[in-house]
Structure formats: structure tokens, C-alpha cells
Amino acid sequence: MRQVQPIALFKMPQSELIKVSFDKHSYLLRDAAELAPRGVDAARIAAFNKLRQDFELLPTDIELDGTKQEATQAKEKVQAAAVTQLQAIMGIVGTVHDVRSASYRMFGSAGLATGPEAELYVGLLRVVRVGRAHLADYAPKGLTAAMLDALAASATEFLARLGTQQDAETARGRAADVRILAGNALYEELIDLCGIGKALYATTDARKYDDYVVTDAPAPGATPGPGEA
């Protein structure tokens, strides 16, 4: 089960966080000698850059959503085929029994095509089971063992595709959490390092002070947040 979703500490887009961190890293390298007495040594600067590089390598939500969409489309394709097979079989059953009869209703096919996916899977298996048990009654009207076997195979594939889709959804959620946590770590170090830089140059170098200003603004159209950090 997915834990409570972490909350991003930053309001800027993740792509902007990467760009800002890249830019600030160059300033840290430039001012390394002056920052060293403030606890910003070469190892810390390198570690900060490594945080950005690791963050860049994480899969984005666009990629993971694409994987989920592919899994969904594959599931829906199998689902549509299974429903078509189901309708063909029940059409034959309907030529033998009235749709209101107990014999017809024992298949439990009503509402399967538009109902919950779990119900569809169980219902497909039920139709196969009842159809095989009473095949002799429907064979003269065109029902064959091959038709029931095909529906059984579709039910099995449908369940597998449904599992793949759910796995993709879970993976997307977990990856989003990992990316937020990694982004938070990068952002916290970015703000800390830039705070040191601003403190160092606050009264000595206005240009360099400005270099360490971080504007944490949301993307256009997003909910406005605090401005300068």
C-alpha cells in the first residue's frame, strides 16, 4: 500500500529547480575560495551537483503516465474482445432460452460489459463454466467448445492486463514520491547554500548577492506562492 504522499517544499516546476541548481552550482564553483571559510568546501559543492544529477536521472511523470496509458490501452483492447465474445455466446443462449428465464439468467451475463472490471472477470469465468456444463443444449444453435475456450483465454489475458495496468499505476505513484523527496533534498541544499552566499556578499558585492537569490515561483497558471527565498 502506498504511504502518505510527500509534499514538495518548492513551488517552482521541477525542470526549473534543475536549471536553477545548475546555474547556482557555477556560482559556487566561481566563489569556492571565498565560501570555504563558511563551510562550503569543494566536497559539499560536488555533493550538491550530484543531487541535481541524480534528480535529473529519475523518470518523469510524463514517461510513467505513458507506460500506464499503454497498459490501459492493452487492457481495454482485450476487454473489448472478451465482451464481443461474451455477446456472441449469450446471443446463442438467447435463441434457446428466453432472456428472462432461469436457464438464461444462470449465466449472470447481465451488466458485465459495463460493470466493475473484477465482476467482468468473474462473470466471464462463470459464462465459460455454465456454457461448458450445458454445451449439449446450445451446440445445435452454434455454440462450440472452441468459443468457450477462446472466452476463457480472454478472461485470463484480461486479468493479466488488468494487473499490469494496476502495477503501472502503482509504479507511477511511487516514482512520483521518490522524485518529490529527491527534489526536496536538492531544494533544501540549494536554499542553504544560496543563503550562505547571500550572507557572505550582502554588504560587499551586490552583483554576487543577486547571483544567489532564488525565486521560488510556480509555473504560469499555477497557484501563486511566496516569491523570494
N, C-alpha and C positions, 0 to 999 in steps of 0.2 A: 504494500500500500504506500502511495506517495505521501511523504511527510508534508508539514505545512510549508507552503511555497515561500521562499525567501523574498525579501523586499529589496529592490535596488536602492542604494544610498545616493545614487546620482540621477539627475533628471535629463541630462543630455542623451542623445542617441548613442548606442554602443559604438557605432562607427566613429562618432565624434570623440568619444573617450579614447579610442585608439589613436586618432590623429593628434589630439591634444597631448597625450602621453609621449608620442613620438617627438613632437615639437619641443616639449619641456625637457626631454632627455638630451637634446642637443645643447640646450642652455646649461644643463647640469654639467655636461662634459666641458663646455666652454669655461665655466666658473668653478671647476673642480678644486683648484688650488685654494680659492677663497672660501669655498664651502666646507672644506675638510675640517677646519677647527670647530665647525658647528655640528660635527658628527655625520657629515655627508661625504663618506670616503668613496674610493673607486669601487669597492665591493658592493656598497649599497646602491650606487648608481647602476652598476651592472645587474644587480638583482631586480631593480625597478624595470629595467629594459626587458629582463627575462619575463617578468609578469605580463608585460604588454605582448611579447612574442607568444607566450603560452595562450593568452586570451585570444589572439588572432587565429590560432590554430583550432579553436573549438568550433564545432559545426554551428551554423546559424539556424534560426528558426525557419527561415525560408527553405533551407535544404531539408530539414527534418519534416516540415509540413509537406514538402513534395513527396517524400517517402511515404508519409501517411496517406496522401491523396492517391498515390499509385496503389497502395494496399486496399484502399476503399474501392477504387475502380475495379480492381481484380475481384474483390468480394461481390460487388454488385453485378458483375458480369456472370459469375457462377450462380448468384441468387436468381437472376432473371431467367437463366437457362433452367434452373430447377423448378421455378414457378411454371414455366411453359410446359415442362414435362408433367408436372402435377396436374395442370389443367387438362392436358390430353388424356391422362389416366382417368380423372374424375369425369371427363366427358363420356368416356366409355361406360363407366359405372352408372352414369345417369341414364344411359339407354336401357339398362337392366332394372334399375330401381328408381322410384320417384325420389326426388331430392329431399322430400320431407319424411321419407321412410327411415326406420331404424337401421336397415341394412346400409343405406347410403350414409347416414349420419355416423355410423361406427367408424368411418374413415376420419372423421373430425377435420375435414379439409376447410370448412367454412372459416374465412377470415385469416387463413395462414399467410396469404400473399401480402396482406397489409398489416399484419400483426407484428409483435416483437420478434426479433431475429432468433432468440432462443426457442420461442414457440414454433417458429418455422422449421428449425432443425428437428425438434422432437416430432413435429407433425409429419414431416417428410418420412421419417423412420416408421411412424405409425401407418401411413398410407402404404408403404412398401410391405410392412408386416401383414396388414389386413389383406392387401392385394394378393400376396403370395398364398395366404391361407385359403382364399376363395377364388383362386385363379380359374378353376374349372367353370365357375359361374360366368366369368367375363370373357374367357378365351373365345367363345363363339362370336362375340361382338368386336374382337380385335385386340384385346389386351394380351400381351406376351410377357414371358419371364424376362426377356431382354429389356423391355420397357421398365420393368420394376428394378432390374439390376442397374440400369442407367440412372434411375432416380436415386437409388441407394448410393451410387458412386458420387452423384452430385451433392447429396447430403453430406457425405464425408468430406468432399472438397470444400463445400460451403463452410463447414465447421473449421477446417484448417485455415481458410482465407479469413474467416472472422477472427480467429486467434492471431493471425499475422497483423490484421488491422489494429487490434487492441494492443499488441506488442509495440507497434509503431507509435500509437498514441502515448503509451507509457514512456517509451524512449524519448519522445519529443518533450514530454513534461520534465523528465529527469535531466535531459540535456539543457533545458531552459534554466533549471535550478542551478546546475553546475556553472553555466555561463554567468548568471547573476552573481553568484558567490565569487567567481573569479574576477568579474568586473568590479565588485565591491572592494576586493583586496587591492586591485590596481588603483581604483579611485582613492581609497584611503591613503595609500602611499603617495599618490600624486599630490593630494592636498597637503599632506605633511611636508613633503619635500618643497613644494612651492611656498608653503608658509614660512619655511626656513629661509628660502631665497628672498621673499618679500621682507622679512625681518632684517636680513643682512643688508639689503640695499634701500631700505625705507628712507634713510636720511643721507645716503651717499651717492646714489645713482638712480635717477628717476626712470631712465630707459630700461635698465636691468630690472628694476622693480616691476615695471609693466610686463616684462617678459614672463614673470612668474604669476601673473594674475590668471585665475581660472574662472571663466564664466560658465556656470553650470545651468544652461538654459535648455528647456525642452525643444524638441523639433517643432517647426512651424505647424500650427494647428493643434498641438498638444496642450494640455493644461499648463498654464504658466506656473513657474516656480520661482524660488529665490534666485537672485541674479548672480552676484559675485561671491566666489569662495576664496 
